[in-house]
Amino acid sequence: MNISEIKYRAHCKGYSKVLSLQSDFQRAERDLKLGLTGGVSIEEIEAIRDGIATEITVWNYIFKLIENDNK
């Protein structure tokens, strides 16, 4: 595998991770609004949502680094 293939795969994985986290965040927001706690407390779901938001920030940064490396 050459460096171009590695960069392409890193780009795809970064993009996929950001999209997945955004979906998780939206699901947590929806669950909070609807009161769907699934046996955990509202505070725990809020903590999960806040953790996902942090992960989105980190992965957006990583994705930008990957994008800049591909230029």
Buried (B, 14 or more C-beta within 10 A) or exposed (E): EEEEEEBBEBBEBBBEBBEBBBEBBEBBBEBBEEEEEEEEEEEEBEEBBEEBBEBBEEBBEBBEEBBEEEE
